Amino acid sequence: MRLAFMGTPDFAVPTLEALIAAGHELAAVYSQPPRPAGRGKALRPSPVQQRAEAAGIEVRTPLSLRGEEEQAAFAALELDAAIVAAYGLILPVQTLSAPARGCLNVHGSILPRWRGAAPVQRAILAGDRVTGVTIMGMERGLDTGPMFAMRETQVGRKTAGELTDEIARVGAALMVEVLGRLDEIEPLAQPDEGVTYASKIEKHEARLDFGQSADVVERQVRAFNPMPGAFFEFRGERIKLLAADPVEAKGAAGTVLDDALTIACAEGALSPRLVQRAGRGVMTPSELLRGFPIPMGTRLA
């Protein structure tokens, strides 16, 4: 098929690679414009742009698709379909309707649960046992389009980073499978029941709330790993928790219970396994405490 691919972050790269490997004709790749990155704030192309350019595919990075010129340029590609994975820009109706077979999206949840920007993190925070990926047709509503295929995966004790990588791989394979059977598939409308919305993650949500149960706090740790990183503050410094285990222990919520940095929660306690100070590498709690003591009895916030 003659396709355009529209995506930006690492999550989208496996789908692009799968389309290339499957022999589809990529007329163009759309990605968000390069952003300042690193200490020098030099412009850095997105992971999708880098991969597409390495494959010799034309890359377009418009700030918006709303202008008539951009819409005409997209229509001129004469596409069978456009494949979208975490592109990050709104597709106007003219763009959605330009390809002969429409636009298909790789969405990181089992729709209609977790429509929106952060389905993986919200699934972990909510304690969902199962999530997955849905290939859906795009329309004007937010992730409301018909479903072509879905595949489940277990959440387990995975971090958001690990689960995102897994869903990206599964979604890439499923998209290629759907394209191969597109004429045979009768897409299903999403049910009205069970709709939830995965709003964008705000930085303040990453502050650990020890007033919750240890199980809930541990889900915060996993949901915000790798970004933005769940944290508590001590002596005006943010300490990130990157991995932790709920344990049986009691104490006032937020209190350090021992010399291993076990922290009491409203129910149970949290035993950190990996931590990180600002500007430092990842370390174990014992490594942290050797150079940055946090005494037993300290109340953390």
SEFI-871111 format. One line per field, with one value per residue (C-alpha): residue in one letter; y, x, z. Coordinates in pm, 1 decimal. Layout:
BEGIN
residuo = (A  ...)
north = (Y  ...)
east = (X  ...)
up = (Z  ...)
//
This chain:
BEGIN
residuo = (M  R  L  A  F  M  G  T  P  D  F  A  V  P  T  L  E  A  L  I  A  A  G  H  E  L  A  A  V  Y  S  Q  P  P  R  P  A  G  R  G  K  A  L  R  P  S  P  V  Q  Q  R  A  E  A  A  G  I  E  V  R  T  P  L  S  L  R  G  E  E  E  Q  A  A  F  A  A  L  E  L  D  A  A  I  V  A  A  Y  G  L  I  L  P  V  Q  T  L  S  A  P  A  R  G  C  L  N  V  H  G  S  I  L  P  R  W  R  G  A  A  P  V  Q  R  A  I  L  A  G  D  R  V  T  G  V  T  I  M  G  M  E  R  G  L  D  T  G  P  M  F  A  M  R  E  T  Q  V  G  R  K  T  A  G  E  L  T  D  E  I  A  R  V  G  A  A  L  M  V  E  V  L  G  R  L  D  E  I  E  P  L  A  Q  P  D  E  G  V  T  Y  A  S  K  I  E  K  H  E  A  R  L  D  F  G  Q  S  A  D  V  V  E  R  Q  V  R  A  F  N  P  M  P  G  A  F  F  E  F  R  G  E  R  I  K  L  L  A  A  D  P  V  E  A  K  G  A  A  G  T  V  L  D  D  A  L  T  I  A  C  A  E  G  A  L  S  P  R  L  V  Q  R  A  G  R  G  V  M  T  P  S  E  L  L  R  G  F  P  I  P  M  G  T  R  L  A)
north = (0.0  360.8  511.4  813.3  755.3  1012.6  976.3  1140.2  959.5  626.7  460.2  519.7  386.7  12.1  76.6  272.4  -4.2  -271.2  -87.3  -59.1  -427.5  -531.6  -366.7  -86.0  227.0  516.2  829.0  1056.3  1057.5  1333.2  1414.5  1705.3  1963.6  1922.1  2047.2  2198.9  1928.2  1876.9  2135.9  2327.7  2330.3  2232.8  2128.0  1750.6  1563.1  1326.9  951.9  898.2  1163.7  1012.7  663.0  780.0  983.0  686.2  485.5  756.2  855.0  1214.2  1372.5  1662.3  1853.5  2112.9  2305.5  2244.6  2066.7  2322.5  2544.6  2500.0  2461.8  2174.2  2005.3  2030.4  1888.2  1595.4  1527.1  1539.3  1228.1  1025.6  778.7  451.1  519.8  718.9  534.2  732.7  649.2  916.3  1196.2  1470.8  1703.0  1722.7  1595.7  1820.1  1664.2  1738.8  1538.5  1251.2  1216.0  1258.4  896.2  652.8  416.0  684.4  712.8  424.2  482.2  266.7  343.7  214.4  79.6  -151.0  103.4  256.4  247.7  517.4  737.4  1028.6  1128.4  899.5  557.7  353.8  567.7  591.7  214.8  158.7  427.6  279.2  -66.7  -222.7  -582.7  -589.2  -327.5  -351.6  -190.2  -105.6  -33.8  219.5  429.6  799.3  1048.9  1392.9  1273.2  1195.4  826.7  752.5  581.1  224.8  -60.5  -283.3  -506.9  -521.7  -725.5  -750.5  -759.4  -803.0  -496.8  -694.3  -498.5  -326.0  36.5  278.0  262.5  -116.5  -137.5  134.2  -49.7  -374.5  -211.4  -36.9  -371.2  -542.7  -249.5  -244.9  -612.1  -573.4  -275.9  -474.9  -761.5  -527.2  -374.6  -722.3  -806.5  -462.9  -577.4  -858.3  -665.9  -517.6  -250.4  -240.3  73.6  139.5  55.5  340.7  172.8  168.0  495.4  654.0  936.1  930.8  1296.3  1427.2  1362.6  1677.7  1711.1  1768.0  1420.7  1265.8  1379.4  1062.6  1061.3  853.4  920.7  646.0  272.6  127.5  -48.3  281.8  460.4  178.4  222.6  589.4  481.7  254.9  489.6  777.4  573.1  693.8  1029.3  1253.8  1035.4  986.0  1180.5  1296.9  1596.7  1608.6  1919.2  2100.9  1836.6  1605.8  1236.6  1019.1  666.6  451.2  112.2  6.8  -277.4  -263.8  -427.1  -501.6  -233.2  34.7  395.3  749.1  811.0  947.0  843.6  671.7  348.7  214.0  262.1  106.6  399.7  204.2  465.0  423.7  475.6  500.8  122.0  -74.8  74.6  122.3  -29.0  155.7  -42.7  229.5  602.6  907.2  1251.3  1547.6  1544.5  1207.0  854.2  582.9  415.5  184.4  329.2  220.3  408.1  715.6  709.8  682.8  1029.8  1175.6  1046.4  1043.2  941.6  699.9  894.8  1161.2  1269.9  1298.0  1504.8)
east = (0.0  102.8  119.9  221.0  344.9  281.5  462.7  718.1  857.5  1032.0  690.5  621.6  951.8  864.2  553.9  755.2  1014.7  745.3  584.3  921.0  1000.0  658.6  733.8  478.7  556.3  620.7  542.8  634.0  683.6  535.5  685.9  687.7  961.3  1304.9  1315.5  1598.7  1770.5  2076.9  2286.6  2355.2  1984.2  2069.5  1774.7  1731.2  1513.5  1255.4  1330.7  1088.5  1254.2  1597.1  1480.4  1296.5  1590.4  1820.6  1587.1  1591.2  1225.7  1109.1  1028.9  791.1  778.0  499.4  403.3  38.5  -173.0  -453.3  -326.5  -459.0  -107.9  -23.4  -355.9  -304.2  48.6  -85.3  -368.3  -121.5  48.5  -252.5  -234.3  -410.5  -390.6  -209.3  -69.7  -50.6  133.2  179.7  215.1  118.1  -63.8  -437.4  -539.1  -803.8  -1102.2  -946.7  -638.2  -838.8  -1043.6  -763.6  -633.1  -854.6  -876.9  -857.4  -616.4  -536.6  -396.3  -192.3  -345.4  -187.9  -494.3  -791.9  -1048.9  -1276.8  -1076.7  -810.6  -878.4  -637.8  -277.6  -135.7  -307.5  -10.9  56.4  -313.6  -356.5  -71.3  -193.8  -542.7  -411.9  -536.4  -423.5  -462.0  -408.6  -294.6  -318.3  -600.6  -577.2  -851.6  -983.6  -943.8  -1228.1  -1291.1  -1348.6  -1069.7  -987.2  -1352.5  -1308.5  -1400.2  -1175.7  -1001.2  -811.2  -687.5  -441.6  -411.1  -102.7  -53.3  49.3  219.5  492.4  613.2  718.5  557.5  874.0  873.9  502.0  520.9  802.0  604.6  286.1  484.5  620.7  281.9  110.1  361.7  303.6  -72.2  -79.2  100.8  -142.1  -441.4  -310.0  -266.8  -630.7  -786.5  -1038.2  -1157.4  -1196.7  -1529.3  -1437.3  -1643.1  -1785.3  -1658.2  -1906.7  -2062.4  -1990.8  -1648.3  -1518.1  -1236.9  -998.2  -621.4  -543.2  -191.3  48.5  121.1  454.9  293.7  137.1  481.6  519.7  482.1  176.6  264.0  -85.6  -199.4  -145.4  194.2  40.5  -89.5  241.2  433.0  210.5  312.3  675.6  616.6  380.8  631.1  937.3  1112.9  934.9  885.9  1012.0  823.3  990.3  992.0  1177.6  1436.7  1635.0  1500.9  1623.6  1413.0  1496.5  1347.8  1229.4  1272.3  1189.6  1036.1  844.8  543.4  628.9  454.0  544.3  370.8  439.7  318.5  274.9  593.8  820.6  1155.9  1135.8  1491.4  1843.2  1740.0  1506.9  1185.3  907.5  575.7  254.4  -106.7  -118.5  204.2  536.0  754.9  1102.3  1302.5  1532.7  1662.1  1686.0  1838.4  1946.7  1926.8  2221.0  2345.3  2329.7  2087.9  2192.2  2071.8  1936.7  2250.1  2466.9  2248.5  2253.4  2632.5  2671.6  2329.6  2202.6  1828.6  1794.3  1536.4  1237.7  1262.5  922.7  937.5  715.8)
up = (0.0  -53.3  295.6  496.2  848.7  1121.0  1452.7  1678.2  1989.3  2044.7  2083.3  1712.7  1575.5  1584.3  1372.2  1116.2  1101.7  1066.8  774.3  600.7  660.5  529.4  195.3  204.1  4.2  241.9  40.5  332.5  707.3  921.8  1259.9  1500.3  1436.5  1597.2  1956.9  2163.2  2367.5  2584.4  2759.5  2441.5  2349.1  1993.1  1778.9  1788.3  1536.4  1681.1  1696.7  1407.4  1192.0  1257.1  1163.8  851.9  724.8  780.9  556.3  288.9  334.8  291.5  628.8  676.9  1006.8  989.5  1301.2  1213.4  954.6  960.9  679.1  326.5  186.5  423.0  356.4  -19.9  10.4  211.3  -33.7  -323.7  -185.6  -311.2  -25.5  30.5  405.6  669.7  972.5  1296.4  1619.9  1887.5  1633.7  1876.3  1634.2  1571.7  1228.3  1069.6  895.8  555.5  652.2  799.2  481.8  225.5  210.8  22.0  322.6  589.6  882.5  1118.7  1466.0  1705.9  2046.0  2368.8  2548.6  2506.3  2394.4  2506.7  2831.1  2848.3  2552.2  2545.3  2597.7  2868.9  2853.4  2979.0  3286.6  3374.1  3345.7  3592.7  3833.6  3832.3  3914.2  3589.9  3558.1  3178.8  2910.2  2550.0  2209.2  1970.2  1597.7  1535.4  1251.6  1322.2  1324.9  1474.1  1831.8  2078.2  2018.9  1941.5  1604.5  1503.1  1615.2  1360.4  1603.7  1961.4  2160.2  2537.2  2756.2  3129.6  3331.0  3608.0  3785.7  3470.6  3466.4  3224.0  3015.6  2998.8  2926.2  2660.6  2482.4  2489.9  2359.7  2085.4  1960.7  1980.6  1810.5  1526.7  1447.1  1480.8  1242.9  972.2  1029.7  995.0  672.6  528.3  599.3  555.8  296.5  524.5  850.1  950.8  1208.1  1527.8  1682.3  2033.4  2308.9  2502.2  2835.7  2996.0  2853.2  3056.7  2972.2  3016.9  3074.0  3020.4  3308.6  3509.5  3688.5  4028.8  4011.2  4043.6  4406.2  4612.2  4837.1  5141.8  5272.3  5033.8  5074.5  4986.8  4686.7  4547.2  4609.5  4439.8  4136.2  4130.5  4119.8  3819.9  3636.2  3641.5  3546.5  3337.8  3313.8  3500.7  3786.7  4116.3  4399.2  4757.9  4900.4  5177.5  5277.3  4973.9  4730.6  4519.2  4544.1  4272.6  4343.0  4033.2  4182.8  4513.8  4680.9  4913.3  5246.5  5574.7  5828.3  6031.3  6115.7  6063.6  5691.1  5533.9  5821.5  5754.7  5953.8  5936.5  5798.0  5463.9  5380.5  5429.7  5427.7  5608.1  5411.5  5526.8  5489.8  5483.6  5379.4  5074.4  5043.7  4774.2  4545.7  4311.2  4379.4  4212.8  4332.1  4096.5  3856.1  3983.1  3852.1  3961.0  4286.9  4561.2  4887.7  5073.4  4822.4  4859.9  5238.6  5260.6  5113.1  5190.2  5526.2  5586.1  5955.1  6084.2  6213.5  5943.3  5808.1  5430.2  5203.1)
//
